[in-house]
């Protein structure tokens, strides 16, 4: 009846609370990545590239477009299931309008750079990179 590996109700409750907390703090993806790579330190998982990936992932998880994408995915998914050809026609129309209007010519490179530098999240990304970078003083020294 009861398997020796079955969880008690208290353990299941604690697990679900932890999962809800991780989801609400958006740490679930980082946790899954750490488990799959077997590490908890992004600097140890891939050197400078790991630090950069960690910083970009942290920036993207807090970006407003990420929230909009999370909201839009289920809506677009349901619409695609009901009317796939209509969605395909809308996508083709948006693509054609993009080619004709060339919106990338409306925004200067300097304007994009200025908007990026004024972003309040840029300081968080820089701090994330600085704090997760391996320090030379923390490297174990080999003794002969």
Residue, then its C-alpha position, 0 to 999 in steps of 0.5 A: x500500500x504505502x511505499x517506503x519512498x512515499x512522501x508524508x502530507x507534511x513533506x508534500x506541503x513543504x515541497x509545494x510551498x517551495x515550488x510556489x516560492x521559487x515560481x513567484x521569485x522566478x528562481x525556478x529556471x535557475x534552479x533547474x539549470x543548476x541541478x542539470x549542470x550540477x553546480x550552483x555557482x555560474x562562474x564555475x559552470x562555464x567561466x566567463x561565458x557562464x557568468x555572462x549567461x547568468x547575467x543575461x538570464x537574470x536581466x531577461x527574467x526581470x524584463x517587462x517584455x518577459x512578463x508580456x511574453x509569459x502572458x501572451x504565450x497561452x493566449x496565442x497558443x489557444x488562438x493558434x489551436x483554434x485558427x492556425x491559418x488566420x494566425x499564419x496570415x497575421x504573421x505574414x502581414x506583420x512580416x510584410x509590413x516590417x519589410x516595407x516600413x523598415x522600422x529599424x531605420x526609425x531608431x538610431x543606434x545612439x538612441x538604443x545605446x542611450x536607452x540601454x544605459x538609462x535602464x535601471x536594470x543595467x546596474x543589476x546586470x553589472x553587479x551580477x557579473x561582478x559578484x559572480x566573477x571568480x576572484x583570484x584570491x578565492x582560487x585554491x593554490x597548489x602546494x608542491 
